[in-house]
């Protein structure tokens, strides 16, 4: 069940990347979810990551506390999904 929730969250994050940042949807696959968003196929920069942070909070109706950012988890789709799942727990 936890894997299913994480997969749903990953898909929503990919949708944000596609609609808000025009990231090519061809790069969205399971193995790329662990790749840095700063590298191909995503190629985000620091400013874009800040906007992504705001979009994730808005879409999932959450507040991401600084402790979730200390280990650089917010730099991959899988890492962001882990953060969202930890915050939301059973709400998804």
PDB file of N, CA, C and O in Angstrom, chain B, residues numbered from 101:
ATOM      1  N   UNK B 101       0.824  -1.209   0.000  1.00  0.00           N
ATOM      2  CA  UNK B 101       0.000   0.000   0.000  1.00  0.00           C
ATOM      3  C   UNK B 101       0.862   1.264   0.000  1.00  0.00           C
ATOM      4  O   UNK B 101       0.550   2.233  -0.692  1.00  0.00           O
ATOM      5  N   UNK B 102       1.948   1.249   0.781  1.00  0.00           N
ATOM      6  CA  UNK B 102       2.842   2.407   0.859  1.00  0.00           C
ATOM      7  C   UNK B 102       3.478   2.704  -0.501  1.00  0.00           C
ATOM      8  O   UNK B 102       3.629   3.866  -0.879  1.00  0.00           O
ATOM      9  N   UNK B 103       3.850   1.656  -1.231  1.00  0.00           N
ATOM     10  CA  UNK B 103       4.443   1.850  -2.559  1.00  0.00           C
ATOM     11  C   UNK B 103       3.433   2.478  -3.516  1.00  0.00           C
ATOM     12  O   UNK B 103       3.793   3.298  -4.360  1.00  0.00           O
ATOM     13  N   UNK B 104       2.169   2.087  -3.379  1.00  0.00           N
ATOM     14  CA  UNK B 104       1.125   2.647  -4.237  1.00  0.00           C
ATOM     15  C   UNK B 104       0.941   4.133  -3.962  1.00  0.00           C
ATOM     16  O   UNK B 104       0.802   4.928  -4.891  1.00  0.00           O
ATOM     17  N   UNK B 105       0.939   4.508  -2.685  1.00  0.00           N
ATOM     18  CA  UNK B 105       0.812   5.922  -2.327  1.00  0.00           C
ATOM     19  C   UNK B 105       1.985   6.719  -2.874  1.00  0.00           C
ATOM     20  O   UNK B 105       1.809   7.800  -3.436  1.00  0.00           O
ATOM     21  N   UNK B 106       3.186   6.175  -2.703  1.00  0.00           N
ATOM     22  CA  UNK B 106       4.372   6.874  -3.191  1.00  0.00           C
ATOM     23  C   UNK B 106       4.327   7.019  -4.707  1.00  0.00           C
ATOM     24  O   UNK B 106       4.702   8.064  -5.240  1.00  0.00           O
ATOM     25  N   UNK B 107       3.874   5.984  -5.405  1.00  0.00           N
ATOM     26  CA  UNK B 107       3.770   6.053  -6.868  1.00  0.00           C
ATOM     27  C   UNK B 107       2.780   7.134  -7.295  1.00  0.00           C
ATOM     28  O   UNK B 107       3.027   7.847  -8.267  1.00  0.00           O
ATOM     29  N   UNK B 108       1.675   7.261  -6.585  1.00  0.00           N
ATOM     30  CA  UNK B 108       0.681   8.300  -6.891  1.00  0.00           C
ATOM     31  C   UNK B 108       1.276   9.686  -6.668  1.00  0.00           C
ATOM     32  O   UNK B 108       1.081  10.592  -7.479  1.00  0.00           O
ATOM     33  N   UNK B 109       2.007   9.845  -5.560  1.00  0.00           N
ATOM     34  CA  UNK B 109       2.655  11.123  -5.263  1.00  0.00           C
ATOM     35  C   UNK B 109       3.691  11.438  -6.334  1.00  0.00           C
ATOM     36  O   UNK B 109       3.764  12.576  -6.798  1.00  0.00           O
ATOM     37  N   UNK B 110       4.490  10.458  -6.737  1.00  0.00           N
ATOM     38  CA  UNK B 110       5.489  10.665  -7.797  1.00  0.00           C
ATOM     39  C   UNK B 110       4.825  11.134  -9.083  1.00  0.00           C
ATOM     40  O   UNK B 110       5.331  12.039  -9.746  1.00  0.00           O
ATOM     41  N   UNK B 111       3.718  10.541  -9.434  1.00  0.00           N
ATOM     42  CA  UNK B 111       3.009  10.926 -10.656  1.00  0.00           C
ATOM     43  C   UNK B 111       2.508  12.366 -10.570  1.00  0.00           C
ATOM     44  O   UNK B 111       2.558  13.105 -11.553  1.00  0.00           O
ATOM     45  N   UNK B 112       2.022  12.764  -9.386  1.00  0.00           N
ATOM     46  CA  UNK B 112       1.569  14.148  -9.215  1.00  0.00           C
ATOM     47  C   UNK B 112       2.737  15.128  -9.311  1.00  0.00           C
ATOM     48  O   UNK B 112       2.598  16.212  -9.878  1.00  0.00           O
ATOM     49  N   UNK B 113       3.871  14.751  -8.766  1.00  0.00           N
ATOM     50  CA  UNK B 113       5.068  15.605  -8.860  1.00  0.00           C
ATOM     51  C   UNK B 113       5.509  15.714 -10.316  1.00  0.00           C
ATOM     52  O   UNK B 113       5.871  16.798 -10.773  1.00  0.00           O
ATOM     53  N   UNK B 114       5.483  14.618 -11.037  1.00  0.00           N
ATOM     54  CA  UNK B 114       5.831  14.643 -12.456  1.00  0.00           C
ATOM     55  C   UNK B 114       4.871  15.538 -13.236  1.00  0.00           C
ATOM     56  O   UNK B 114       5.280  16.238 -14.162  1.00  0.00           O
ATOM     57  N   UNK B 115       3.599  15.512 -12.858  1.00  0.00           N
ATOM     58  CA  UNK B 115       2.616  16.375 -13.516  1.00  0.00           C
ATOM     59  C   UNK B 115       2.947  17.847 -13.262  1.00  0.00           C
ATOM     60  O   UNK B 115       2.828  18.677 -14.163  1.00  0.00           O
ATOM     61  N   UNK B 116       3.363  18.168 -12.029  1.00  0.00           N
ATOM     62  CA  UNK B 116       3.777  19.538 -11.715  1.00  0.00           C
ATOM     63  C   UNK B 116       4.977  19.929 -12.574  1.00  0.00           C
ATOM     64  O   UNK B 116       5.009  21.017 -13.148  1.00  0.00           O
ATOM     65  N   UNK B 117       5.959  19.036 -12.658  1.00  0.00           N
ATOM     66  CA  UNK B 117       7.155  19.315 -13.455  1.00  0.00           C
ATOM     67  C   UNK B 117       6.805  19.538 -14.925  1.00  0.00           C
ATOM     68  O   UNK B 117       7.391  20.398 -15.584  1.00  0.00           O
ATOM     69  N   UNK B 118       5.862  18.771 -15.428  1.00  0.00           N
ATOM     70  CA  UNK B 118       5.463  18.892 -16.828  1.00  0.00           C
ATOM     71  C   UNK B 118       4.678  20.185 -17.077  1.00  0.00           C
ATOM     72  O   UNK B 118       4.977  20.927 -18.012  1.00  0.00           O
ATOM     73  N   UNK B 119       3.669  20.448 -16.230  1.00  0.00           N
ATOM     74  CA  UNK B 119       2.795  21.592 -16.487  1.00  0.00           C
ATOM     75  C   UNK B 119       3.415  22.932 -16.090  1.00  0.00           C
ATOM     76  O   UNK B 119       3.231  23.929 -16.787  1.00  0.00           O
ATOM     77  N   UNK B 120       4.138  22.959 -14.986  1.00  0.00           N
ATOM     78  CA  UNK B 120       4.670  24.229 -14.495  1.00  0.00           C
ATOM     79  C   UNK B 120       6.071  24.546 -15.004  1.00  0.00           C
ATOM     80  O   UNK B 120       6.439  25.716 -15.112  1.00  0.00           O
ATOM     81  N   UNK B 121       6.859  23.515 -15.317  1.00  0.00           N
ATOM     82  CA  UNK B 121       8.258  23.735 -15.677  1.00  0.00           C
ATOM     83  C   UNK B 121       8.608  23.213 -17.061  1.00  0.00           C
ATOM     84  O   UNK B 121       9.767  23.264 -17.473  1.00  0.00           O
ATOM     85  N   UNK B 122       7.607  22.711 -17.779  1.00  0.00           N
ATOM     86  CA  UNK B 122       7.779  22.232 -19.163  1.00  0.00           C
ATOM     87  C   UNK B 122       8.872  21.175 -19.298  1.00  0.00           C
ATOM     88  O   UNK B 122       9.566  21.115 -20.312  1.00  0.00           O
ATOM     89  N   UNK B 123       9.018  20.338 -18.259  1.00  0.00           N
ATOM     90  CA  UNK B 123       9.971  19.229 -18.326  1.00  0.00           C
ATOM     91  C   UNK B 123       9.408  18.189 -19.290  1.00  0.00           C
ATOM     92  O   UNK B 123       8.231  17.838 -19.206  1.00  0.00           O
ATOM     93  N   UNK B 124      10.231  17.703 -20.192  1.00  0.00           N
ATOM     94  CA  UNK B 124       9.823  16.722 -21.195  1.00  0.00           C
ATOM     95  C   UNK B 124       9.321  15.451 -20.514  1.00  0.00           C
ATOM     96  O   UNK B 124      10.040  14.841 -19.722  1.00  0.00           O
ATOM     97  N   UNK B 125       8.110  15.060 -20.816  1.00  0.00           N
ATOM     98  CA  UNK B 125       7.508  13.886 -20.182  1.00  0.00           C
ATOM     99  C   UNK B 125       8.212  12.584 -20.551  1.00  0.00           C
ATOM    100  O   UNK B 125       7.999  11.571 -19.885  1.00  0.00           O
ATOM    101  N   UNK B 126       9.039  12.581 -21.588  1.00  0.00           N
ATOM    102  CA  UNK B 126       9.790  11.374 -21.949  1.00  0.00           C
ATOM    103  C   UNK B 126      10.786  10.984 -20.859  1.00  0.00           C
ATOM    104  O   UNK B 126      11.210   9.831 -20.794  1.00  0.00           O
ATOM    105  N   UNK B 127      11.157  11.926 -20.013  1.00  0.00           N
ATOM    106  CA  UNK B 127      12.098  11.649 -18.933  1.00  0.00           C
ATOM    107  C   UNK B 127      11.453  11.060 -17.688  1.00  0.00           C
ATOM    108  O   UNK B 127      12.144  10.699 -16.735  1.00  0.00           O
ATOM    109  N   UNK B 128      10.130  10.966 -17.698  1.00  0.00           N
ATOM    110  CA  UNK B 128       9.437  10.451 -16.529  1.00  0.00           C
ATOM    111  C   UNK B 128       9.340   8.928 -16.594  1.00  0.00           C
ATOM    112  O   UNK B 128       8.535   8.367 -17.338  1.00  0.00           O
ATOM    113  N   UNK B 129      10.174   8.284 -15.802  1.00  0.00           N
ATOM    114  CA  UNK B 129      10.138   6.835 -15.677  1.00  0.00           C
ATOM    115  C   UNK B 129      10.639   6.500 -14.275  1.00  0.00           C
ATOM    116  O   UNK B 129      11.254   7.332 -13.608  1.00  0.00           O
ATOM    117  N   UNK B 130      10.376   5.304 -13.850  1.00  0.00           N
ATOM    118  CA  UNK B 130      10.703   4.901 -12.481  1.00  0.00           C
ATOM    119  C   UNK B 130      12.177   5.089 -12.157  1.00  0.00           C
ATOM    120  O   UNK B 130      12.511   5.562 -11.070  1.00  0.00           O
ATOM    121  N   UNK B 131      13.065   4.729 -13.077  1.00  0.00           N
ATOM    122  CA  UNK B 131      14.490   4.835 -12.772  1.00  0.00           C
ATOM    123  C   UNK B 131      14.971   6.288 -12.673  1.00  0.00           C
ATOM    124  O   UNK B 131      15.974   6.555 -12.010  1.00  0.00           O
ATOM    125  N   UNK B 132      14.278   7.227 -13.317  1.00  0.00           N
ATOM    126  CA  UNK B 132      14.680   8.635 -13.228  1.00  0.00           C
ATOM    127  C   UNK B 132      14.184   9.323 -11.957  1.00  0.00           C
ATOM    128  O   UNK B 132      14.607  10.437 -11.650  1.00  0.00           O
ATOM    129  N   UNK B 133      13.300   8.673 -11.227  1.00  0.00           N
ATOM    130  CA  UNK B 133      12.769   9.283 -10.005  1.00  0.00           C
ATOM    131  C   UNK B 133      13.839   9.474  -8.933  1.00  0.00           C
ATOM    132  O   UNK B 133      13.660  10.284  -8.023  1.00  0.00           O
ATOM    133  N   UNK B 134      14.930   8.750  -9.024  1.00  0.00           N
ATOM    134  CA  UNK B 134      16.022   8.887  -8.049  1.00  0.00           C
ATOM    135  C   UNK B 134      17.128   9.812  -8.552  1.00  0.00           C
ATOM    136  O   UNK B 134      18.094  10.061  -7.831  1.00  0.00           O
ATOM    137  N   UNK B 135      17.002  10.324  -9.774  1.00  0.00           N
ATOM    138  CA  UNK B 135      18.014  11.224 -10.333  1.00  0.00           C
ATOM    139  C   UNK B 135      17.799  12.644  -9.824  1.00  0.00           C
ATOM    140  O   UNK B 135      16.673  13.060  -9.555  1.00  0.00           O
ATOM    141  N   UNK B 136      18.892  13.371  -9.699  1.00  0.00           N
ATOM    142  CA  UNK B 136      18.828  14.763  -9.271  1.00  0.00           C
ATOM    143  C   UNK B 136      18.022  15.586 -10.273  1.00  0.00           C
ATOM    144  O   UNK B 136      18.154  15.419 -11.485  1.00  0.00           O
ATOM    145  N   UNK B 137      17.195  16.468  -9.748  1.00  0.00           N
ATOM    146  CA  UNK B 137      16.414  17.354 -10.606  1.00  0.00           C
ATOM    147  C   UNK B 137      17.283  18.420 -11.281  1.00  0.00           C
ATOM    148  O   UNK B 137      16.824  19.118 -12.185  1.00  0.00           O
ATOM    149  N   UNK B 138      18.528  18.541 -10.843  1.00  0.00           N
ATOM    150  CA  UNK B 138      19.458  19.488 -11.452  1.00  0.00           C
ATOM    151  C   UNK B 138      20.107  18.921 -12.718  1.00  0.00           C
ATOM    152  O   UNK B 138      20.694  19.666 -13.502  1.00  0.00           O
ATOM    153  N   UNK B 139      20.003  17.604 -12.916  1.00  0.00           N
ATOM    154  CA  UNK B 139      20.649  16.923 -14.032  1.00  0.00           C
ATOM    155  C   UNK B 139      19.636  16.540 -15.101  1.00  0.00           C
ATOM    156  O   UNK B 139      18.432  16.543 -14.845  1.00  0.00           O
ATOM    157  N   UNK B 140      20.123  16.206 -16.316  1.00  0.00           N
ATOM    158  CA  UNK B 140      19.208  15.702 -17.343  1.00  0.00           C
ATOM    159  C   UNK B 140      18.491  14.442 -16.852  1.00  0.00           C
ATOM    160  O   UNK B 140      19.111  13.647 -16.146  1.00  0.00           O
ATOM    161  N   UNK B 141      17.274  14.231 -17.173  1.00  0.00           N
ATOM    162  CA  UNK B 141      16.464  14.935 -18.168  1.00  0.00           C
ATOM    163  C   UNK B 141      15.684  16.120 -17.613  1.00  0.00           C
ATOM    164  O   UNK B 141      14.882  16.703 -18.343  1.00  0.00           O
ATOM    165  N   UNK B 142      15.883  16.501 -16.351  1.00  0.00           N
ATOM    166  CA  UNK B 142      15.072  17.541 -15.726  1.00  0.00           C
ATOM    167  C   UNK B 142      15.658  18.942 -15.889  1.00  0.00           C
ATOM    168  O   UNK B 142      14.952  19.869 -16.283  1.00  0.00           O
ATOM    169  N   UNK B 143      16.948  19.097 -15.588  1.00  0.00           N
ATOM    170  CA  UNK B 143      17.679  20.353 -15.795  1.00  0.00           C
ATOM    171  C   UNK B 143      17.087  21.562 -15.068  1.00  0.00           C
ATOM    172  O   UNK B 143      17.072  22.664 -15.617  1.00  0.00           O
ATOM    173  N   UNK B 144      16.606  21.369 -13.853  1.00  0.00           N
ATOM    174  CA  UNK B 144      16.112  22.504 -13.084  1.00  0.00           C
ATOM    175  C   UNK B 144      17.287  23.277 -12.498  1.00  0.00           C
ATOM    176  O   UNK B 144      18.378  22.733 -12.327  1.00  0.00           O
ATOM    177  N   UNK B 145      17.053  24.542 -12.194  1.00  0.00           N
ATOM    178  CA  UNK B 145      18.062  25.324 -11.482  1.00  0.00           C
ATOM    179  C   UNK B 145      17.527  25.621 -10.073  1.00  0.00           C
ATOM    180  O   UNK B 145      16.419  25.211  -9.727  1.00  0.00           O
ATOM    181  N   UNK B 146      18.307  26.324  -9.280  1.00  0.00           N
ATOM    182  CA  UNK B 146      17.930  26.581  -7.893  1.00  0.00           C
ATOM    183  C   UNK B 146      16.629  27.348  -7.749  1.00  0.00           C
ATOM    184  O   UNK B 146      15.823  27.045  -6.870  1.00  0.00           O
ATOM    185  N   UNK B 147      16.418  28.334  -8.600  1.00  0.00           N
ATOM    186  CA  UNK B 147      15.184  29.129  -8.553  1.00  0.00           C
ATOM    187  C   UNK B 147      13.979  28.256  -8.882  1.00  0.00           C
ATOM    188  O   UNK B 147      12.937  28.354  -8.235  1.00  0.00           O
ATOM    189  N   UNK B 148      14.125  27.413  -9.879  1.00  0.00           N
ATOM    190  CA  UNK B 148      13.028  26.515 -10.250  1.00  0.00           C
ATOM    191  C   UNK B 148      12.697  25.554  -9.107  1.00  0.00           C
ATOM    192  O   UNK B 148      11.534  25.211  -8.890  1.00  0.00           O
ATOM    193  N   UNK B 149      13.725  25.127  -8.386  1.00  0.00           N
ATOM    194  CA  UNK B 149      13.501  24.223  -7.260  1.00  0.00           C
ATOM    195  C   UNK B 149      12.703  24.917  -6.159  1.00  0.00           C
ATOM    196  O   UNK B 149      11.871  24.290  -5.502  1.00  0.00           O
ATOM    197  N   UNK B 150      12.951  26.197  -5.959  1.00  0.00           N
ATOM    198  CA  UNK B 150      12.179  26.963  -4.973  1.00  0.00           C
ATOM    199  C   UNK B 150      10.720  27.042  -5.412  1.00  0.00           C
ATOM    200  O   UNK B 150       9.819  26.874  -4.590  1.00  0.00           O
ATOM    201  N   UNK B 151      10.480  27.293  -6.685  1.00  0.00           N
ATOM    202  CA  UNK B 151       9.113  27.319  -7.198  1.00  0.00           C
ATOM    203  C   UNK B 151       8.453  25.941  -7.088  1.00  0.00           C
ATOM    204  O   UNK B 151       7.266  25.843  -6.776  1.00  0.00           O
ATOM    205  N   UNK B 152       9.214  24.891  -7.343  1.00  0.00           N
ATOM    206  CA  UNK B 152       8.693  23.536  -7.194  1.00  0.00           C
ATOM    207  C   UNK B 152       8.284  23.280  -5.748  1.00  0.00           C
ATOM    208  O   UNK B 152       7.240  22.684  -5.484  1.00  0.00           O
ATOM    209  N   UNK B 153       9.114  23.735  -4.820  1.00  0.00           N
ATOM    210  CA  UNK B 153       8.810  23.614  -3.393  1.00  0.00           C
ATOM    211  C   UNK B 153       7.443  24.234  -3.094  1.00  0.00           C
ATOM    212  O   UNK B 153       6.607  23.621  -2.430  1.00  0.00           O
ATOM    213  N   UNK B 154       7.226  25.447  -3.588  1.00  0.00           N
ATOM    214  CA  UNK B 154       5.953  26.139  -3.362  1.00  0.00           C
ATOM    215  C   UNK B 154       4.785  25.401  -4.012  1.00  0.00           C
ATOM    216  O   UNK B 154       3.708  25.297  -3.426  1.00  0.00           O
ATOM    217  N   UNK B 155       5.002  24.893  -5.213  1.00  0.00           N
ATOM    218  CA  UNK B 155       3.946  24.154  -5.918  1.00  0.00           C
ATOM    219  C   UNK B 155       3.582  22.870  -5.181  1.00  0.00           C
ATOM    220  O   UNK B 155       2.404  22.530  -5.070  1.00  0.00           O
ATOM    221  N   UNK B 156       4.581  22.163  -4.683  1.00  0.00           N
ATOM    222  CA  UNK B 156       4.323  20.918  -3.947  1.00  0.00           C
ATOM    223  C   UNK B 156       3.502  21.212  -2.696  1.00  0.00           C
ATOM    224  O   UNK B 156       2.546  20.498  -2.392  1.00  0.00           O
ATOM    225  N   UNK B 157       3.879  22.263  -1.973  1.00  0.00           N
ATOM    226  CA  UNK B 157       3.099  22.633  -0.781  1.00  0.00           C
ATOM    227  C   UNK B 157       1.657  22.959  -1.161  1.00  0.00           C
ATOM    228  O   UNK B 157       0.725  22.566  -0.459  1.00  0.00           O
ATOM    229  N   UNK B 158       1.472  23.672  -2.260  1.00  0.00           N
ATOM    230  CA  UNK B 158       0.131  24.066  -2.701  1.00  0.00           C
ATOM    231  C   UNK B 158      -0.697  22.857  -3.157  1.00  0.00           C
ATOM    232  O   UNK B 158      -1.844  22.691  -2.741  1.00  0.00           O
ATOM    233  N   UNK B 159      -0.117  22.033  -3.997  1.00  0.00           N
ATOM    234  CA  UNK B 159      -0.854  20.891  -4.561  1.00  0.00           C
ATOM    235  C   UNK B 159      -1.253  19.880  -3.482  1.00  0.00           C
ATOM    236  O   UNK B 159      -2.366  19.354  -3.496  1.00  0.00           O
ATOM    237  N   UNK B 160      -0.341  19.617  -2.556  1.00  0.00           N
ATOM    238  CA  UNK B 160      -0.610  18.608  -1.530  1.00  0.00           C
ATOM    239  C   UNK B 160      -1.180  19.202  -0.238  1.00  0.00           C
ATOM    240  O   UNK B 160      -1.449  18.474   0.717  1.00  0.00           O
ATOM    241  N   UNK B 161      -1.364  20.520  -0.212  1.00  0.00           N
ATOM    242  CA  UNK B 161      -1.922  21.207   0.969  1.00  0.00           C
ATOM    243  C   UNK B 161      -1.132  20.876   2.229  1.00  0.00           C
ATOM    244  O   UNK B 161      -1.689  20.470   3.248  1.00  0.00           O
ATOM    245  N   UNK B 162       0.181  21.061   2.129  1.00  0.00           N
ATOM    246  CA  UNK B 162       1.066  20.753   3.255  1.00  0.00           C
ATOM    247  C   UNK B 162       2.019  21.907   3.490  1.00  0.00           C
ATOM    248  O   UNK B 162       2.155  22.798   2.651  1.00  0.00           O
ATOM    249  N   UNK B 163       2.673  21.885   4.629  1.00  0.00           N
ATOM    250  CA  UNK B 163       3.752  22.810   4.962  1.00  0.00           C
ATOM    251  C   UNK B 163       4.975  21.954   5.200  1.00  0.00           C
ATOM    252  O   UNK B 163       4.988  21.123   6.108  1.00  0.00           O
ATOM    253  N   UNK B 164       6.011  22.148   4.386  1.00  0.00           N
ATOM    254  CA  UNK B 164       7.233  21.367   4.505  1.00  0.00           C
ATOM    255  C   UNK B 164       8.183  22.115   5.436  1.00  0.00           C
ATOM    256  O   UNK B 164       8.638  23.214   5.120  1.00  0.00           O
ATOM    257  N   UNK B 165       8.470  21.523   6.560  1.00  0.00           N
ATOM    258  CA  UNK B 165       9.352  22.123   7.553  1.00  0.00           C
ATOM    259  C   UNK B 165      10.813  21.979   7.121  1.00  0.00           C
ATOM    260  O   UNK B 165      11.148  21.059   6.375  1.00  0.00           O
ATOM    261  N   UNK B 166      11.684  22.882   7.585  1.00  0.00           N
ATOM    262  CA  UNK B 166      13.096  22.864   7.180  1.00  0.00           C
ATOM    263  C   UNK B 166      13.820  21.542   7.439  1.00  0.00           C
ATOM    264  O   UNK B 166      14.732  21.189   6.691  1.00  0.00           O
ATOM    265  N   UNK B 167      13.437  20.815   8.470  1.00  0.00           N
ATOM    266  CA  UNK B 167      14.144  19.556   8.764  1.00  0.00           C
ATOM    267  C   UNK B 167      14.047  18.548   7.627  1.00  0.00           C
ATOM    268  O   UNK B 167      14.902  17.671   7.505  1.00  0.00           O
ATOM    269  N   UNK B 168      13.023  18.662   6.798  1.00  0.00           N
ATOM    270  CA  UNK B 168      12.876  17.753   5.662  1.00  0.00           C
ATOM    271  C   UNK B 168      13.827  18.116   4.512  1.00  0.00           C
ATOM    272  O   UNK B 168      13.996  17.334   3.576  1.00  0.00           O
ATOM    273  N   UNK B 169      14.432  19.275   4.583  1.00  0.00           N
ATOM    274  CA  UNK B 169      15.311  19.735   3.506  1.00  0.00           C
ATOM    275  C   UNK B 169      16.788  19.554   3.819  1.00  0.00           C
ATOM    276  O   UNK B 169      17.632  19.725   2.940  1.00  0.00           O
ATOM    277  N   UNK B 170      17.106  19.215   5.041  1.00  0.00           N
ATOM    278  CA  UNK B 170      18.495  19.152   5.471  1.00  0.00           C
ATOM    279  C   UNK B 170      19.313  18.049   4.812  1.00  0.00           C
ATOM    280  O   UNK B 170      20.533  18.179   4.715  1.00  0.00           O
ATOM    281  N   UNK B 171      18.691  16.981   4.361  1.00  0.00           N
ATOM    282  CA  UNK B 171      19.440  15.870   3.775  1.00  0.00           C
ATOM    283  C   UNK B 171      19.350  15.838   2.245  1.00  0.00           C
ATOM    284  O   UNK B 171      19.640  14.814   1.626  1.00  0.00           O
ATOM    285  N   UNK B 172      18.954  16.944   1.647  1.00  0.00           N
ATOM    286  CA  UNK B 172      18.874  17.084   0.187  1.00  0.00           C
ATOM    287  C   UNK B 172      17.854  16.150  -0.462  1.00  0.00           C
ATOM    288  O   UNK B 172      17.940  15.884  -1.661  1.00  0.00           O
ATOM    289  N   UNK B 173      16.900  15.654   0.304  1.00  0.00           N
ATOM    290  CA  UNK B 173      15.882  14.766  -0.258  1.00  0.00           C
ATOM    291  C   UNK B 173      14.994  15.485  -1.266  1.00  0.00           C
ATOM    292  O   UNK B 173      14.389  14.849  -2.129  1.00  0.00           O
ATOM    293  N   UNK B 174      14.916  16.808  -1.160  1.00  0.00           N
ATOM    294  CA  UNK B 174      14.031  17.551  -2.054  1.00  0.00           C
ATOM    295  C   UNK B 174      14.641  17.741  -3.445  1.00  0.00           C
ATOM    296  O   UNK B 174      14.121  18.535  -4.229  1.00  0.00           O
ATOM    297  N   UNK B 175      15.703  17.051  -3.765  1.00  0.00           N
ATOM    298  CA  UNK B 175      16.337  17.208  -5.077  1.00  0.00           C
ATOM    299  C   UNK B 175      16.048  16.061  -6.030  1.00  0.00           C
ATOM    300  O   UNK B 175      16.596  16.027  -7.132  1.00  0.00           O
ATOM    301  N   UNK B 176      15.200  15.124  -5.632  1.00  0.00           N
ATOM    302  CA  UNK B 176      14.774  14.045  -6.529  1.00  0.00           C
ATOM    303  C   UNK B 176      13.263  13.878  -6.414  1.00  0.00           C
ATOM    304  O   UNK B 176      12.665  14.253  -5.405  1.00  0.00           O
ATOM    305  N   UNK B 177      12.661  13.323  -7.433  1.00  0.00           N
ATOM    306  CA  UNK B 177      11.222  13.065  -7.386  1.00  0.00           C
ATOM    307  C   UNK B 177      10.907  12.086  -6.260  1.00  0.00           C
ATOM    308  O   UNK B 177       9.955  12.291  -5.507  1.00  0.00           O
ATOM    309  N   UNK B 178      11.697  11.028  -6.143  1.00  0.00           N
ATOM    310  CA  UNK B 178      11.473  10.033  -5.087  1.00  0.00           C
ATOM    311  C   UNK B 178      11.649  10.645  -3.707  1.00  0.00           C
ATOM    312  O   UNK B 178      10.892  10.328  -2.790  1.00  0.00           O
ATOM    313  N   UNK B 179      12.631  11.511  -3.549  1.00  0.00           N
ATOM    314  CA  UNK B 179      12.862  12.170  -2.272  1.00  0.00           C
ATOM    315  C   UNK B 179      11.712  13.084  -1.886  1.00  0.00           C
ATOM    316  O   UNK B 179      11.294  13.112  -0.729  1.00  0.00           O
ATOM    317  N   UNK B 180      11.204  13.828  -2.855  1.00  0.00           N
ATOM    318  CA  UNK B 180      10.064  14.707  -2.597  1.00  0.00           C
ATOM    319  C   UNK B 180       8.841  13.872  -2.232  1.00  0.00           C
ATOM    320  O   UNK B 180       8.093  14.228  -1.322  1.00  0.00           O
ATOM    321  N   UNK B 181       8.637  12.767  -2.936  1.00  0.00           N
ATOM    322  CA  UNK B 181       7.510  11.884  -2.643  1.00  0.00           C
ATOM    323  C   UNK B 181       7.615  11.322  -1.228  1.00  0.00           C
ATOM    324  O   UNK B 181       6.607  11.213  -0.529  1.00  0.00           O
ATOM    325  N   UNK B 182       8.820  10.966  -0.803  1.00  0.00           N
ATOM    326  CA  UNK B 182       9.019  10.479   0.569  1.00  0.00           C
ATOM    327  C   UNK B 182       8.627  11.544   1.584  1.00  0.00           C
ATOM    328  O   UNK B 182       7.968  11.249   2.581  1.00  0.00           O
ATOM    329  N   UNK B 183       9.034  12.783   1.328  1.00  0.00           N
ATOM    330  CA  UNK B 183       8.696  13.887   2.224  1.00  0.00           C
ATOM    331  C   UNK B 183       7.185  14.070   2.307  1.00  0.00           C
ATOM    332  O   UNK B 183       6.625  14.177   3.398  1.00  0.00           O
ATOM    333  N   UNK B 184       6.527  14.103   1.148  1.00  0.00           N
ATOM    334  CA  UNK B 184       5.074  14.292   1.099  1.00  0.00           C
ATOM    335  C   UNK B 184       4.380  13.148   1.846  1.00  0.00           C
ATOM    336  O   UNK B 184       3.455  13.383   2.623  1.00  0.00           O
ATOM    337  N   UNK B 185       4.825  11.926   1.610  1.00  0.00           N
ATOM    338  CA  UNK B 185       4.211  10.767   2.284  1.00  0.00           C
ATOM    339  C   UNK B 185       4.405  10.826   3.795  1.00  0.00           C
ATOM    340  O   UNK B 185       3.498  10.471   4.549  1.00  0.00           O
ATOM    341  N   UNK B 186       5.573  11.268   4.242  1.00  0.00           N
ATOM    342  CA  UNK B 186       5.810  11.393   5.674  1.00  0.00           C
ATOM    343  C   UNK B 186       4.905  12.437   6.298  1.00  0.00           C
ATOM    344  O   UNK B 186       4.383  12.231   7.394  1.00  0.00           O
ATOM    345  N   UNK B 187       4.715  13.540   5.623  1.00  0.00           N
ATOM    346  CA  UNK B 187       3.881  14.618   6.154  1.00  0.00           C
ATOM    347  C   UNK B 187       2.408  14.245   6.111  1.00  0.00           C
ATOM    348  O   UNK B 187       1.679  14.467   7.077  1.00  0.00           O
ATOM    349  N   UNK B 188       1.973  13.685   5.002  1.00  0.00           N
ATOM    350  CA  UNK B 188       0.557  13.367   4.813  1.00  0.00           C
ATOM    351  C   UNK B 188       0.124  12.083   5.497  1.00  0.00           C
ATOM    352  O   UNK B 188      -1.019  11.970   5.941  1.00  0.00           O
ATOM    353  N   UNK B 189       0.998  11.142   5.584  1.00  0.00           N
ATOM    354  CA  UNK B 189       0.745   9.817   6.129  1.00  0.00           C
ATOM    355  C   UNK B 189      -0.531   9.210   5.549  1.00  0.00           C
ATOM    356  O   UNK B 189      -0.510   8.790   4.392  1.00  0.00           O
ATOM    357  N   UNK B 190      -1.606   9.143   6.265  1.00  0.00           N
ATOM    358  CA  UNK B 190      -2.806   8.448   5.790  1.00  0.00           C
ATOM    359  C   UNK B 190      -3.784   9.337   5.041  1.00  0.00           C
ATOM    360  O   UNK B 190      -4.870   8.885   4.679  1.00  0.00           O
ATOM    361  N   UNK B 191      -3.424  10.587   4.801  1.00  0.00           N
ATOM    362  CA  UNK B 191      -4.354  11.511   4.160  1.00  0.00           C
ATOM    363  C   UNK B 191      -4.443  11.355   2.652  1.00  0.00           C
ATOM    364  O   UNK B 191      -5.385  11.853   2.035  1.00  0.00           O
ATOM    365  N   UNK B 192      -3.473  10.669   2.046  1.00  0.00           N
ATOM    366  CA  UNK B 192      -3.459  10.526   0.581  1.00  0.00           C
ATOM    367  C   UNK B 192      -4.496   9.541   0.108  1.00  0.00           C
ATOM    368  O   UNK B 192      -4.619   9.303  -1.093  1.00  0.00           O
TER     369      UNK B 192
END
